[in-house]
Amino acid sequence: MIELLFVVCLSSEPASCRDRSMIFTEDIGLMGCMMGAQSQLAKWVETRPQERIVSWRCKAAGASERSA
């Protein structure tokens, strides 16, 4: 499974942000996630006009984050 991670902020309060995610259950792979993410995020934000997406990325679901 692939996870699409994204950060959303309130349009009226740009400093008020939170992390969100979507899980792709189909076997699309990381490249498929990268190619399809923008359309999925556009659908998500259509129903939430008070929020805006400021960043996003794809990763394998359950993969730990590397610290620098």
C-alpha positions in Angstrom: 0.0 0.0 0.0 1.1 3.6 -0.7 0.4 6.6 1.5 -0.1 10.1 0.2 0.9 12.5 2.9 -0.1 16.2 2.7 -0.2 19.3 4.8 -3.3 21.5 4.8 -3.6 25.0 6.2 -6.7 27.1 6.8 -7.0 29.8 4.1 -8.0 32.4 6.7 -5.2 31.4 9.1 -2.1 30.3 7.1 -0.2 29.4 10.3 -2.9 26.9 11.3 -1.8 23.7 9.5 -2.1 20.0 10.1 -0.9 16.7 8.6 -3.3 14.5 6.6 -3.0 11.3 4.6 -4.7 9.0 2.2 -4.0 5.4 1.7 -4.1 3.9 -1.8 -5.2 0.3 -1.4 -4.7 -0.6 -5.1 -1.2 -1.7 -6.1 -0.2 1.6 -7.8 3.4 2.0 -6.5 5.2 5.2 -5.7 5.3 6.4 -9.3 1.5 5.9 -9.7 1.0 7.8 -6.5 3.2 10.7 -7.7 1.3 10.8 -11.0 -2.2 10.6 -9.5 -1.7 12.6 -6.4 -2.6 16.0 -7.8 -6.0 14.9 -9.1 -6.8 13.1 -5.8 -5.8 16.2 -3.9 -7.9 18.4 -6.1 -10.9 16.3 -5.4 -10.2 16.4 -1.7 -9.9 20.2 -1.6 -13.0 20.7 -3.6 -15.1 19.7 -0.6 -13.0 21.8 1.8 -12.7 25.3 0.2 -11.6 26.8 3.6 -8.4 24.7 3.4 -5.4 24.8 1.0 -2.8 22.1 0.5 0.7 23.5 1.0 2.8 20.3 0.4 2.5 16.6 -0.4 4.5 13.5 -0.9 4.1 9.7 -1.4 5.7 6.9 0.6 5.2 3.2 1.3 2.5 2.9 4.0 3.9 2.0 7.3 7.5 3.0 6.3 9.3 4.8 9.1 10.5 8.3 8.6 14.3 8.9 8.3 15.7 11.6 10.5 18.5 13.7 9.1 
